[in-house]
């Protein structure tokens, strides 16, 4: 592995994304991470990791913008060779019955959770298949247990986008495998992050803990470990896999 291979992480200032950025830096990667509105959190994370010598760059970027994939990859390539992409940014929309879903929320959920990852994967495929990377590049998409459960009465549209991301992962993995590009996904169960508060129910993780076989919500660090393993050479023969990290769900 070359010095400071760069990994792009979308949604890198909170929850799973933040833990993934930290874990990547611990393993010697450089990281370019995005956020949509968390300037202070991004600066704090950059400063914290920079003190330990990690190479990090935070960028305020709406991943749904038309030129976002090109801008993001160009920024990352200006720092070093891009060896990985983690499509982590996601939104659930407001928690509640499907009939209450607004068109605005629906468009945002589909654009952030599905259209943006597809376009970022396409940008990665175009760049990595056109050149000869020194490292074997990999993509990890962050899905959700909701892809299997459907999340009835909570966020069915979100669940549908995550199911689509898993299909994207499998198909793209098979298409890109001959080029040496691996594509996998991590499917978290209920994780104790601020995503529940942003959906309108801060205590949701603890509320649903009783139905989790392990009896507790997961921690963001536990998902980050899985993401970083899938990016690493230790997973060199793993592609087209959706790795459940859900406490037995």
Secondary structure as the mmCIF struct_conf table of DSSP 4:
data_model
#
loop_
_struct_conf.conf_type_id
_struct_conf.id
_struct_conf.beg_label_comp_id
_struct_conf.beg_label_asym_id
_struct_conf.beg_label_seq_id
_struct_conf.end_label_comp_id
_struct_conf.end_label_asym_id
_struct_conf.end_label_seq_id
TURN_TY1_P TURN_TY1_P1 UNK A 3 UNK A 4
STRN STRN1 UNK A 6 UNK A 9
BEND BEND1 UNK A 10 UNK A 11
BEND BEND2 UNK A 13 UNK A 14
HELX_RH_AL_P HELX_RH_AL_P1 UNK A 15 UNK A 26
TURN_TY1_P TURN_TY1_P2 UNK A 27 UNK A 28
STRN STRN2 UNK A 30 UNK A 35
BEND BEND3 UNK A 36 UNK A 37
HELX_RH_AL_P HELX_RH_AL_P2 UNK A 39 UNK A 50
TURN_TY1_P TURN_TY1_P3 UNK A 51 UNK A 53
STRN STRN3 UNK A 56 UNK A 60
TURN_TY1_P TURN_TY1_P4 UNK A 63 UNK A 64
BEND BEND4 UNK A 65 UNK A 65
TURN_TY1_P TURN_TY1_P5 UNK A 66 UNK A 67
HELX_RH_AL_P HELX_RH_AL_P3 UNK A 68 UNK A 79
BEND BEND5 UNK A 80 UNK A 80
STRN STRN4 UNK A 82 UNK A 87
BEND BEND6 UNK A 96 UNK A 96
HELX_RH_3T_P HELX_RH_3T_P1 UNK A 98 UNK A 100
HELX_RH_AL_P HELX_RH_AL_P4 UNK A 103 UNK A 110
HELX_RH_PI_P HELX_RH_PI_P1 UNK A 111 UNK A 115
HELX_RH_AL_P HELX_RH_AL_P5 UNK A 116 UNK A 130
BEND BEND7 UNK A 131 UNK A 131
BEND BEND8 UNK A 134 UNK A 135
STRN STRN5 UNK A 138 UNK A 142
TURN_TY1_P TURN_TY1_P6 UNK A 145 UNK A 145
HELX_RH_AL_P HELX_RH_AL_P6 UNK A 146 UNK A 149
TURN_TY1_P TURN_TY1_P7 UNK A 152 UNK A 154
HELX_RH_AL_P HELX_RH_AL_P7 UNK A 156 UNK A 176
HELX_RH_3T_P HELX_RH_3T_P2 UNK A 177 UNK A 179
TURN_TY1_P TURN_TY1_P8 UNK A 180 UNK A 180
STRN STRN6 UNK A 182 UNK A 188
BEND BEND9 UNK A 190 UNK A 190
STRN STRN7 UNK A 191 UNK A 191
BEND BEND10 UNK A 193 UNK A 193
TURN_TY1_P TURN_TY1_P9 UNK A 194 UNK A 194
HELX_RH_AL_P HELX_RH_AL_P8 UNK A 195 UNK A 198
TURN_TY1_P TURN_TY1_P10 UNK A 199 UNK A 200
TURN_TY1_P TURN_TY1_P11 UNK A 202 UNK A 203
HELX_RH_AL_P HELX_RH_AL_P9 UNK A 204 UNK A 207
HELX_RH_3T_P HELX_RH_3T_P3 UNK A 208 UNK A 211
BEND BEND11 UNK A 212 UNK A 212
TURN_TY1_P TURN_TY1_P12 UNK A 213 UNK A 214
BEND BEND12 UNK A 215 UNK A 216
HELX_LH_PP_P HELX_LH_PP_P1 UNK A 217 UNK A 217
STRN STRN8 UNK A 218 UNK A 218
HELX_LH_PP_P HELX_LH_PP_P2 UNK A 219 UNK A 219
HELX_RH_AL_P HELX_RH_AL_P10 UNK A 220 UNK A 231
BEND BEND13 UNK A 232 UNK A 232
HELX_RH_3T_P HELX_RH_3T_P4 UNK A 233 UNK A 235
TURN_TY1_P TURN_TY1_P13 UNK A 236 UNK A 237
BEND BEND14 UNK A 240 UNK A 240
STRN STRN9 UNK A 242 UNK A 245
BEND BEND15 UNK A 246 UNK A 246
TURN_TY1_P TURN_TY1_P14 UNK A 247 UNK A 248
#
